[in-house]
Amino acid sequence: MKRLSLIFLISLFSCEMIDELTDIEEIKGPCTIILTDGKVVETTEDIELSVKTQAITYRDEKRKLWSLFKNDYQSYTCGN
């Protein structure tokens, strides 16, 4: 019985992890992100948006990875 409970918990946890991974939407770049302080971030590559948290992840021109949370930006636009 304990083994069955452990298997159930592992499978439940795995499903939650899969849900977290499918929460990400890839948006084709280039993109312009307007920050809350009025500054503008321009990307030449795609961005990723967490549907659940609205956090944006992008890479700058040096390929450094950045994340912006919903309170960090006002809006974003992508595409040519």
Number of C-alpha atoms within 10 A of each C-alpha: 5 7 8 9 10 11 11 12 12 12 12 11 12 12 12 11 11 10 11 13 11 10 14 18 14 12 16 15 18 15 20 16 20 17 17 13 9 10 9 13 13 17 17 16 17 17 20 19 20 17 13 9 11 16 17 23 17 20 16 13 10 6 9 8 10 11 14 15 13 14 10 15 19 12 11 14 14 17 12 7
